[in-house]
C-alpha cells in the first residue's frame, strides 16, 4: 500500500532483501542477496518495487498545497508502492537550489517540482532523473522544455495557465464603471511575466488602462498595494506565488481602501480577494500524479509527454461575499449561485 502524505514526509524506505533461501534435497543452505535498481527499494522475487519520489514545493499557499495533495492522491489511487520526501523552500531561491541538489543526490526515481522556480532549480540539477512539474504557467517560456507539445528532455508536467481573458470579463461584469486596472505581480517569477502580458492584452481589448505594480519580494507587498489606492479602480493579481502567499496582506490594504481585487485562483479569493474564474489546483496536481505514474511504470518518457492543462469546463467561479461587502460590490449580478448566504466565500462551477 502506498504511504499517505502525512506518513511519508522526509522518509525513505530501505531496500528489501530476502535473507536466505533454504535448498532441499540434501544441498547445503546458502544465502542469495536481493537486487535493487534505480536508486529505490525493490523486491524482485515478489515482482514489486517501491519507488523513491522527491518533492520540491516552492512555498506554502493554498494553490500549491492543493496541487501537492492532488499529486499524492494520484499516486495512492494508482496502487504503486512509493516513499516520498516532501521538501518546502519557503519561497527562498537559494533553498530551492540546495533542496534540488539533495533530491538528486538521494537518487530519486522521480522528482515533483511545484511552481516554476522549483522546477528550474531541479532541472538545473539533473538531466537524468525524470521531473514532473505542476503549477507552472508556461514550461517552454520558462526554459524547462524545448516546446510544450514535445518537451524533448527529462521534464514534463501540468500547466496552471489560467483563463486570463475570462477573468477580465468577470472584472468588467462586477465593476462596469472601472476604467483603470493595476496589475500586481512579482518580478522574480517568469510565470508572472507571461500572465501580465496576457492581462494587458485583455485590458486593452476592453478599453481599460492597465498599469504594472511590481514587487521583488513579499516585504514590498503592503507598500506597493498602498501605492495603488486612489490611482486605479481595480487590481488584478495573477497566479503569482509571492502575491498568493502574501494575499492576506494584499486584501488587508485593498479591502480597507475599497479596492476590488480580481485574482488568478480560488485560494487567493479565500484569503480576501473578491473573485476569480480559475482552475482547480488539486485536479491539476492529480493530473501531474497520473503522468508521474506512467513514467515510473515505464509506459512513457517525459521527453515525449506534452504539457497538459485542465479543460475550460474544469474551471471554477469563486467569490468572497465578505470582501464584496467590504469593497461595496454587488455579487448578485453573477446570479444567486455565486453568492453564499453566510457571508463566507463560495464557489460555483462554470465553463468558458
ABEGO torsion letter per residue (X at the ends): XBBBAAAABGBBBBBBBBABBBBBGGBBBBBBBBBBBGGBBBBAAAGBBBBBBBBBBABBBAAAAAAAAAAAAAAAAAGBBBBBBBBBAGGBAAAAAAAAAAAAAAGBABBBBBEAAAAAAAAAABAABBBBBBGBABAAAAGABABAABAGBABBEBBABBBAAAAAAAAAAABAABABBBBBBBAABAAAAAAAAAAAAAAAAAGBBBBBBBBABAAAAAAAAAAABGABABBBBBBBAAAAAAAAAAAAAAAAAGBBBBBABAAAAAAGBABBBBBBAAAAAAAAAAAAAAAAAGABBAAABBBBBBBAAABBBBBBAAAAAAAGBBAAAAEAAABBAAGBBBBBBBBX
